[in-house]
Amino acid sequence: MDAIGSRIGASVQHNGMLYGLANGNANGKLNIGNNANANNANGNTNPSQTERLLTSRASASPHHHARIAAAAARTMAQTSNLNLAAVAAADQTITSATISNGSNRTNGSNASINAVASTQSLVDPRAEKWTVLDLGGMHIRNLSSAIFKYSFLTTLYLNHNNLMYLSHNVILLKCLTILDLSGNKLSTVPPELGSVVSLKELLLFDNQITYLPVELGALYQLEIFGLEGNPLPDQYMNFLQKEGALSIISYLKELLPEPQPPLNREWITVDDSFSQSEANAFTVLCYNTLCDKYATSQVYPYTPAWVLSWENRKELILSEILSYHADIVCLQEVETSQFEEFFQERLLEATDYQGVFWPKSRARTMGEYERRAVDGCATFFRTSKFTLVEKYTIEFQQIAMQRPELRRTEDVFNRVMVKDNIGLIAVLESKDHNNHYKLIVANTHLHWDPSDSDVKLVQTAMLLEELNRIIALHSTTVPVPGSTKPAVTPPVIVCGDFNSLPNSGVHELLNTGSVPRDHPDFKKYTYGAYTREGITHGFGLRSAYDGVSELEFTNYTPAFRGVLDYIFCSQKDLVVTHLLGNVDREYVKAGSGVVGFPNVHHPSDHVPIMAAMWYKGAASATEGNGNSMIGFGVNEGKGKGVFDRIKK
């Protein structure tokens, strides 16, 4: 059996599906893999366990699925070629008639012949790669370990053999969506099968199964679970009869064991040339906390319900925030009621945090009760370090309404104004009398949809415009009479969940200062001066992680693993000294039991990011003064305590 699947001679396409064909085995039989669902052969779109059981029992002959697929492929190929031959013959007749009538159209028959040849090549069984393997009905007692090297397999039929156990190496088949183990002698399946989270169909009919490992609860994509014909415990039989087989998976999910806790995230030293006792050092934390309204089992089916519950998650979120001792905390997806009743009270109670908050724009149209469930952005700061000078709210809908050119643009009306994302800007002032300075902190949460890159780019442009206006209000453009202090433009921090990758237009605009008018993220849409002239700004922003590359991910789910959250700061004013590093790689590696976040250790699908910074002082703030304004045109091209807390 070591050679199973090694002599794949051809492949054939049938009804848009790919079948791998293996040449004759020792018995002169034909091995054919297919990814058709044989259990639906009776035409029932949702057959019961009993119907599926009967279908399974009817597939006991050697290579049953393969033979059906091969016969169907041959029939379709013959039908297609006969039809094309008839068309070619008709074309030949028409062409001959046309020529006899004096027409100069001489390529008709050749074109038709070429069409037949071209179509024949489409069904050439040597043209495609195989992804499915049928070893059913072969009375196999032991599987070769070589099978588990075929990590590309999407379907594996091992039904009606004599297997008494399944190797834990099944964990290597990461692409598997269908696994049929019916009609064997299995008493259980390995816990590692629960790590094959791509599975959508798992058939275990007619075995001797008395125990199911709780790890199967991680199979959140499972649509069909065949269990009839097994001596299951009464508890499972009750589930099976009353609620269906998938209810067993839901039950097991709630019993999933906790993975080993991750190691603490390490701190990355970026610049250690500044004294640890500098009073103008501070830390900024940014974190999308995943509000309760969005944390549903429909969105996060891999997470146990008790883990998703707000009562569980809120304490973990609070504990995580407090563990970093940040001087400034920018949160997204905070519900209004959560801010008022939980975060504001508990953070003040635990330490000296004061906070400001603003909900998404839809709260304007709601009553008091509904409004309390609307999420928004919250910014907290240590009152021992800063005082609040002013709070500004940015509602992108309202900004678009207030700009005549944008308001008249159809794409703005249809695409931007229907989104209710917001930004929140806090103007802070340091309490250090020897080094008094203002700090402008922008906190935002952009639109979520990956396909709406244009909307996010326009929202970012509007955020920068408002930021520019606020900077002007709090800048000293000329020296204050009677003061020895020079003119100052406050340093700027822009952070949040931008729902944009590092190669996006949003990141490019913030990090480089410009995007051209024809940037791909604008797509085909028109947004006034933004798409007529491009966008530029002179804030001199850089991602805090720019010097060491962005993190491996800030959002981690089974379907997505990447960076969406950022901290940008004005590099002429602020020096990044330390950064919070990646999540423990061993914790999220394959087979660790961690399918995605949120989970028992990570209460949100996002992870916090954090940067320690040092303010250069008033002298640096005068450099490039008057250069911080955003423009639209054609693009040319407590000091020691901060670092003590970081090291803990």
C-alpha positions in Angstrom: 0.0 0.0 0.0 3.0 2.4 0.2 2.5 3.1 -3.5 -1.2 4.1 -3.1 -1.8 7.2 -5.1 1.7 7.4 -6.4 0.8 6.3 -9.9 -1.7 8.9 -10.8 -2.0 8.7 -14.5 -4.6 11.3 -15.4 -7.4 13.6 -14.4 -10.8 14.5 -15.9 -13.2 17.4 -15.4 -16.9 16.7 -15.1 -19.5 19.3 -14.2 -16.8 21.6 -13.0 -15.3 19.0 -10.6 -11.9 17.4 -10.7 -11.4 13.7 -10.6 -8.0 12.1 -10.1 -7.5 8.8 -11.9 -4.9 6.2 -10.8 -3.8 3.5 -13.2 -4.6 -0.2 -12.5 -3.7 -1.6 -9.1 -2.6 -5.2 -8.3 -6.2 -6.4 -8.8 -6.5 -4.8 -12.2 -9.0 -2.3 -10.7 -9.2 1.4 -11.5 -8.6 3.9 -8.6 -10.4 7.1 -9.2 -10.7 10.0 -6.7 -13.6 12.4 -7.0 -15.0 15.3 -5.0 -18.7 14.6 -5.7 -20.9 14.0 -2.7 -22.1 10.4 -3.3 -24.4 10.7 -0.3 -26.6 13.0 -2.3 -27.0 10.5 -5.1 -30.7 10.0 -4.2 -31.4 13.6 -5.1 -32.4 14.6 -1.6 -30.7 17.9 -0.7 -30.8 17.2 3.0 -31.2 13.5 3.5 -31.6 12.2 7.1 -29.1 10.1 8.9 -31.0 6.9 7.9 -31.0 7.8 4.2 -27.3 8.6 4.3 -26.7 5.4 6.1 -28.4 3.4 3.4 -26.5 5.3 0.7 -23.3 4.5 2.6 -24.1 0.8 2.8 -24.7 0.8 -1.0 -21.2 2.0 -1.6 -19.4 -1.0 -0.2 -18.0 -2.3 -3.5 -14.4 -1.5 -4.4 -13.8 2.1 -5.5 -17.5 2.7 -5.6 -17.2 6.5 -5.7 -14.4 6.4 -8.3 -16.4 4.1 -10.6 -19.5 6.4 -10.5 -17.3 9.4 -11.2 -15.5 7.7 -14.0 -18.7 6.6 -15.6 -20.2 10.1 -15.3 -17.1 11.7 -16.8 -17.1 9.3 -19.7 -20.8 9.8 -20.4 -20.4 13.6 -20.3 -17.3 13.5 -22.5 -19.0 11.3 -25.1 -22.1 13.5 -25.1 -20.1 16.7 -25.4 -18.0 15.3 -28.3 -21.1 14.0 -30.1 -22.8 17.3 -29.9 -19.7 19.2 -31.0 -19.2 16.8 -33.9 -22.8 17.5 -35.0 -22.1 21.2 -34.9 -19.0 20.7 -36.9 -20.8 18.7 -39.5 -23.5 21.4 -39.8 -20.8 24.1 -40.1 -19.1 22.1 -42.8 -22.4 21.8 -44.8 -23.1 25.6 -44.4 -19.5 26.4 -45.4 -19.7 24.3 -48.5 -22.9 25.9 -49.5 -21.5 29.3 -48.9 -18.4 28.6 -51.0 -20.5 27.2 -53.8 -22.5 30.4 -53.9 -19.3 32.5 -54.4 -18.6 33.6 -50.9 -15.0 34.2 -49.9 -15.6 32.8 -46.4 -13.1 29.9 -46.4 -12.3 29.4 -42.7 -15.6 28.1 -41.4 -14.9 24.4 -41.4 -11.4 24.8 -40.0 -12.7 26.9 -37.2 -15.2 24.3 -36.3 -12.7 21.5 -36.4 -10.4 23.5 -34.2 -13.3 24.0 -31.8 -13.8 20.2 -31.5 -10.1 19.6 -30.9 -10.0 22.4 -28.3 -13.0 20.9 -26.5 -11.5 17.5 -26.5 -8.4 18.8 -24.9 -10.5 20.2 -22.0 -11.6 16.7 -21.1 -8.2 15.1 -21.6 -7.7 13.0 -18.5 -4.0 13.9 -18.4 -4.6 17.6 -18.1 -5.5 18.2 -14.5 -4.2 17.5 -11.0 -6.0 15.0 -8.7 -7.2 16.1 -5.3 -9.4 13.1 -4.3 -8.5 9.5 -3.4 -10.9 6.6 -3.2 -9.7 3.5 -1.3 -13.1 2.3 -0.4 -14.2 -1.3 -0.3 -10.6 -2.7 -0.4 -10.6 -4.6 3.0 -7.6 -2.5 4.1 -6.4 -3.3 7.6 -3.6 -0.7 7.9 -3.1 2.6 6.1 0.3 3.5 4.7 1.8 6.6 6.3 2.5 7.8 2.8 -1.2 8.7 2.4 -0.9 11.4 5.0 1.8 13.1 3.0 -0.8 14.0 0.4 -1.7 17.2 2.2 -3.4 18.5 -0.9 -6.3 16.0 -0.7 -9.7 17.5 -0.4 -11.6 14.2 -0.2 -10.6 10.8 1.1 -12.8 7.7 0.9 -11.7 5.0 3.3 -15.1 3.4 3.6 -15.9 -0.3 4.0 -12.4 -1.5 4.9 -11.2 -3.2 8.1 -9.5 -0.3 9.8 -9.4 -0.5 13.6 -7.8 2.8 14.1 -7.0 6.1 12.3 -3.5 7.5 12.6 -3.0 10.8 14.4 -1.2 11.9 11.3 -4.6 12.8 9.8 -3.8 16.2 11.2 -1.5 16.7 8.2 -4.5 16.6 5.8 -5.2 20.3 6.2 -7.2 20.7 3.0 -9.6 17.8 3.7 -13.3 18.7 3.4 -14.8 15.1 3.0 -13.6 12.1 5.0 -15.6 8.8 4.7 -14.6 6.2 7.3 -18.0 4.3 7.2 -18.1 0.5 7.5 -14.8 0.0 9.4 -14.0 -1.3 12.9 -13.2 1.9 14.6 -14.0 2.3 18.3 -13.0 6.0 18.3 -11.2 8.5 16.2 -8.0 10.4 17.2 -8.3 13.8 18.9 -6.1 15.2 16.2 -9.0 14.9 13.7 -10.5 17.9 15.5 -7.6 20.0 14.1 -8.7 19.3 10.5 -11.1 22.3 10.7 -11.6 22.4 7.0 -13.9 19.3 7.2 -17.4 19.7 6.0 -18.4 16.1 5.8 -17.4 13.4 8.2 -19.0 10.0 7.8 -18.5 7.4 10.5 -21.5 5.1 9.8 -21.4 1.4 10.8 -18.3 1.3 13.0 -17.9 0.3 16.6 -17.6 3.8 18.0 -18.3 4.2 21.7 -16.3 7.3 22.4 -15.9 10.7 20.6 -13.0 12.9 21.7 -14.1 16.4 22.7 -11.6 17.8 20.2 -14.2 17.1 17.5 -16.0 20.1 18.9 -13.5 22.3 17.0 -14.9 21.1 13.6 -17.0 24.3 13.2 -17.5 24.0 9.5 -18.9 20.5 9.6 -22.2 20.2 7.7 -22.7 16.5 7.6 -21.8 14.1 10.5 -22.7 10.5 9.9 -23.0 8.5 13.1 -25.8 5.9 12.7 -24.8 2.3 13.1 -22.5 2.8 16.1 -23.0 1.6 19.7 -22.9 5.2 21.0 -23.5 6.1 24.7 -27.1 6.9 25.5 -26.3 10.6 25.8 -25.1 10.8 22.3 -28.0 8.7 21.0 -30.4 11.2 22.6 -28.7 14.0 20.8 -28.7 12.1 17.6 -32.4 11.3 17.7 -33.7 14.6 19.1 -31.5 17.3 17.7 -29.4 15.6 15.0 -25.7 14.6 14.8 -24.4 18.2 14.6 -25.8 18.9 18.0 -23.1 16.5 19.3 -20.4 18.7 17.8 -22.0 21.8 19.5 -22.0 19.9 22.7 -18.4 18.8 22.4 -17.4 22.4 21.5 -18.5 23.6 24.9 -16.3 20.9 26.5 -13.1 21.7 24.5 -10.0 21.7 26.7 -8.2 24.9 27.2 -5.0 25.1 25.1 -1.8 25.8 27.0 -1.6 29.5 27.8 0.6 31.5 25.5 3.9 33.0 26.6 3.9 36.7 27.3 4.4 38.8 24.3 8.0 40.1 24.1 8.9 43.7 23.9 10.9 44.9 20.9 13.6 47.5 21.6 13.6 50.0 18.7 15.7 52.8 20.2 17.4 52.6 23.6 19.4 55.8 23.3 17.0 57.8 25.5 17.3 58.0 29.2 14.7 55.9 31.1 14.1 58.8 33.5 12.9 61.1 30.8 9.6 62.7 31.9 8.3 63.0 28.4 8.1 59.3 27.7 4.7 57.7 27.4 3.0 54.5 26.1 0.0 54.1 23.7 -2.2 51.0 23.5 -4.7 50.3 20.7 -7.2 47.5 20.9 -10.4 46.4 19.2 -12.2 44.7 22.0 -15.0 43.0 20.0 -18.3 44.3 21.3 -20.9 41.9 22.7 -23.4 42.5 19.9 -20.9 41.1 17.3 -19.7 38.2 19.4 -22.2 35.6 18.2 -21.8 31.9 17.5 -22.9 32.5 14.0 -19.8 34.8 13.4 -17.5 32.8 15.6 -18.7 29.2 15.4 -15.4 27.8 16.6 -15.6 29.5 20.0 -17.6 28.0 22.9 -20.6 30.0 23.9 -19.3 30.5 27.5 -16.1 32.0 26.1 -18.0 34.4 23.9 -20.2 35.6 26.7 -19.7 39.2 27.6 -19.6 38.3 31.3 -16.5 36.1 30.6 -14.8 38.3 28.1 -15.2 41.7 29.8 -13.0 40.6 32.7 -10.3 39.3 30.4 -10.4 42.5 28.4 -10.1 44.6 31.5 -7.3 42.5 32.9 -5.4 42.6 29.6 -5.7 46.4 29.4 -4.5 46.9 32.9 -1.6 44.5 32.6 0.1 46.8 30.1 -0.2 50.0 32.3 -0.4 52.2 29.2 -0.6 55.9 29.6 -3.0 56.3 26.6 -5.6 53.5 25.7 -7.5 53.7 22.4 -10.3 51.1 22.2 -12.7 50.3 19.3 -15.9 48.3 19.3 -16.9 49.6 22.8 -20.7 49.6 23.2 -22.2 52.7 24.8 -23.5 50.8 27.8 -20.1 49.0 28.2 -18.3 52.4 28.3 -20.7 53.9 30.8 -21.3 51.0 33.1 -18.0 49.0 32.8 -14.9 50.5 31.3 -15.3 54.0 32.6 -16.0 52.8 36.2 -13.6 49.9 36.4 -10.6 51.6 34.8 -11.0 54.6 37.1 -11.4 52.3 40.0 -8.4 50.3 39.2 -6.1 53.2 38.3 -6.4 56.9 37.4 -7.8 56.5 33.9 -10.3 59.1 32.5 -12.1 58.4 29.3 -13.9 60.0 26.3 -16.3 58.1 24.0 -18.3 58.6 20.9 -20.7 56.0 19.3 -21.2 55.3 15.6 -23.5 57.7 13.7 -26.5 55.4 13.7 -27.0 56.2 17.4 -28.4 59.6 16.3 -31.5 58.0 15.0 -32.2 55.6 17.9 -34.0 55.8 21.2 -32.2 55.6 24.5 -32.5 51.9 24.8 -31.3 51.0 21.3 -28.6 53.6 21.4 -26.9 51.9 24.4 -26.1 48.9 22.2 -24.3 51.0 19.5 -20.5 50.6 19.6 -18.0 53.3 19.1 -14.4 54.5 20.0 -13.2 55.2 23.5 -9.9 56.9 24.5 -8.6 56.7 28.0 -5.6 58.5 29.5 -3.9 58.6 32.9 -4.8 61.7 34.8 -1.5 61.6 36.6 0.2 62.1 33.2 -2.3 64.1 31.1 -5.3 66.4 31.3 -8.0 66.6 28.6 -8.0 69.9 26.7 -10.7 69.1 24.2 -12.6 66.3 22.6 -13.6 66.2 18.9 -15.9 63.7 17.2 -15.6 62.9 13.5 -18.7 61.4 11.8 -17.8 60.6 8.2 -21.4 60.8 7.1 -21.8 64.3 8.5 -18.5 65.5 7.0 -19.5 64.3 3.5 -22.8 66.1 3.9 -21.1 69.3 4.8 -18.7 69.3 1.8 -20.6 70.6 -1.3 -18.3 68.8 -3.7 -18.5 65.5 -1.9 -22.2 65.9 -1.3 -22.8 66.3 -5.1 -20.8 63.2 -5.9 -23.0 60.2 -6.6 -20.5 57.6 -5.4 -20.0 59.5 -2.1 -23.8 59.5 -1.6 -24.2 55.8 -2.5 -21.1 54.4 -0.9 -19.6 56.6 1.8 -22.7 58.3 3.3 -24.4 54.9 4.0 -21.5 53.9 6.3 -21.7 55.1 9.9 -18.0 54.9 11.0 -16.5 57.5 13.2 -13.3 58.9 14.6 -12.6 60.4 18.0 -9.9 63.0 18.7 -8.6 63.9 22.1 -6.3 66.8 22.7 -4.2 66.1 25.8 -1.8 68.2 27.7 1.1 66.9 29.7 1.2 67.6 33.5 5.0 67.9 33.6 5.7 71.6 34.4 9.3 71.3 33.1 8.3 69.9 29.7 4.8 71.1 29.0 3.3 70.0 25.7 0.1 69.1 24.0 -0.6 65.8 22.3 -3.3 65.1 19.7 -4.6 61.5 19.7 -6.9 60.3 16.9 -8.8 57.0 17.4 -10.8 55.5 14.6 -12.6 52.4 13.3 -13.0 52.3 9.5 -15.5 50.4 7.5 -15.0 46.6 7.7 -15.7 45.2 4.2 -12.6 44.1 2.3 -14.2 44.9 -1.0 -14.8 48.6 -0.1 -11.2 49.8 -0.2 -12.4 53.0 -1.8 -14.7 53.8 1.1 -11.9 53.3 3.6 -9.5 55.5 1.7 -12.1 58.3 1.5 -12.8 58.0 5.2 -9.1 58.3 5.9 -8.8 61.4 3.8 -11.7 63.0 5.7 -10.1 62.0 9.0 -6.9 63.7 8.0 -8.7 66.9 6.9 -10.4 67.1 10.3 -7.2 66.4 12.1 -5.5 69.2 10.2 -8.2 71.6 11.3 -7.9 70.6 14.9 -4.1 70.8 14.8 -4.4 74.4 13.5 -6.6 75.3 16.5 -4.1 74.0 19.0 -0.9 75.1 17.3 1.1 78.2 18.2 1.9 79.6 14.7 3.9 82.6 16.1 5.8 82.9 19.5 3.4 83.9 22.3 4.1 87.5 23.3 6.1 87.7 26.5 7.0 84.0 26.3 10.4 82.6 25.6 8.9 79.5 24.1 9.0 79.0 20.3 6.1 78.3 18.1 4.8 74.8 18.5 2.7 72.3 16.4 1.5 69.5 18.7 2.7 65.9 18.0 0.1 63.6 16.5 -0.9 60.0 17.1 -3.4 58.3 14.8 -4.4 54.8 15.8 -7.3 52.4 15.4 -8.7 49.5 13.5 -8.3 50.5 9.9 -9.6 47.2 8.5 -6.8 47.6 5.9 -3.7 45.6 5.1 -0.1 47.0 5.0 -0.2 47.1 1.2 -3.5 49.1 1.1 -4.1 52.7 0.0 -5.1 53.6 3.6 -1.7 52.5 5.0 0.1 54.1 2.0 -1.6 57.4 2.6 -1.0 57.5 6.3 2.5 56.1 6.2 4.0 57.9 3.1 1.9 61.1 3.0 0.2 60.6 -0.3 -1.8 58.5 -2.7 -2.2 59.2 -6.5 -5.5 60.1 -8.0 -5.6 56.8 -9.9 -4.7 54.5 -6.9 -6.2 51.1 -7.4 -8.1 51.3 -4.1 -10.3 54.0 -5.6 -11.5 51.5 -8.1 -13.8 53.0 -10.8 -15.5 55.4 -8.4 -15.3 59.2 -8.4 -14.7 61.2 -5.2 -14.2 64.8 -6.3 -10.7 66.2 -5.6 -9.6 62.9 -4.1 -9.8 61.1 -7.4 -9.2 64.2 -9.5 -5.9 65.3 -7.9 -4.9 62.7 -5.4 -4.4 63.1 -1.7 -1.4 64.5 0.2 -0.7 65.4 3.8 2.3 66.8 5.6 1.9 65.3 9.0 5.0 63.1 8.6 3.3 60.1 10.1 4.9 56.7 10.3 3.6 53.4 11.6 5.2 52.8 15.0 6.1 49.3 13.7 7.5 50.6 10.4 11.1 50.2 11.5 10.8 46.6 12.5 8.1 45.5 10.1 4.5 45.1 11.0 3.4 42.3 13.3 2.5 38.9 11.9 -1.1 39.6 12.7 -3.4 41.8 14.8 -6.6 39.9 13.8 -6.7 36.1 13.9 -9.6 33.9 12.7 -9.7 30.7 10.7 -10.6 32.6 7.6 -8.1 35.5 8.1 -4.8 36.1 9.7 -3.3 39.5 9.1 -2.6 43.1 10.3 -5.5 45.5 10.4 -4.6 47.7 13.4 -2.0 50.4 13.5 -0.4 53.2 15.6 0.9 56.1 13.4 2.9 58.9 14.9 4.5 62.1 13.7 8.1 61.1 13.4 9.6 64.6 13.7 8.2 64.9 17.2 8.0 61.4 18.6 10.6 58.7 18.8 9.4 55.1 19.1 11.5 53.3 21.7 9.7 50.0 22.4 7.0 47.9 20.7 4.8 45.1 21.9 5.8 42.0 19.8 4.0 39.1 18.2 1.7 36.6 19.9 3.6 33.4 20.9 4.2 31.5 17.6 4.0 28.1 19.3 0.6 29.0 20.7 -0.9 29.5 17.2 0.9 26.9 15.2 -0.9 24.0 13.5 -2.1 21.4 16.0 -1.9 23.6 19.0 -5.7 23.5 19.4 -6.0 27.2 18.7 -8.4 27.5 15.7 -8.8 31.3 16.0 -9.6 34.2 18.3 -11.6 34.8 20.4 -10.7 31.9 22.7 -10.2 31.3 26.4 -7.0 33.4 26.5 -7.8 36.0 23.9 -11.2 37.7 24.4 -11.3 39.4 21.1 -10.6 38.4 17.5 -8.0 41.3 17.6 -4.9 41.5 19.7 -3.7 44.8 21.3 -0.8 46.6 19.9 1.3 49.0 21.9 4.2 51.5 21.5 6.4 53.4 23.9 7.4 56.8 22.7 9.5 59.7 23.7 8.6 63.3 22.9 11.6 65.3 21.6 10.3 68.6 23.0 9.4 72.0 21.8 12.6 72.4 19.7 11.6 69.6 17.4 8.1 70.8 17.1 9.2 74.0 15.4 10.9 72.0 12.6 8.8 72.1 9.5 6.2 74.3 11.2 3.4 75.2 8.8 4.1 72.0 6.8 1.5 69.9 8.6 -1.5 70.9 6.5 -3.3 68.4 4.4 -3.4 69.2 0.7 -5.1 68.1 -2.4 -3.2 68.1 -5.6 -1.4 66.1 -8.2 1.1 63.9 -6.3 4.7 64.1 -7.2 5.9 61.4 -6.4 6.1 59.7 34.5 9.2 58.8 32.6 11.1 56.0 34.3 7.9 54.3 35.3 7.0 53.9 31.6 10.0 51.7 30.9 9.8 49.9 34.2 6.3 48.8 33.3 7.4 47.7 29.8 10.1 45.4 31.2 7.7 43.6 33.5 
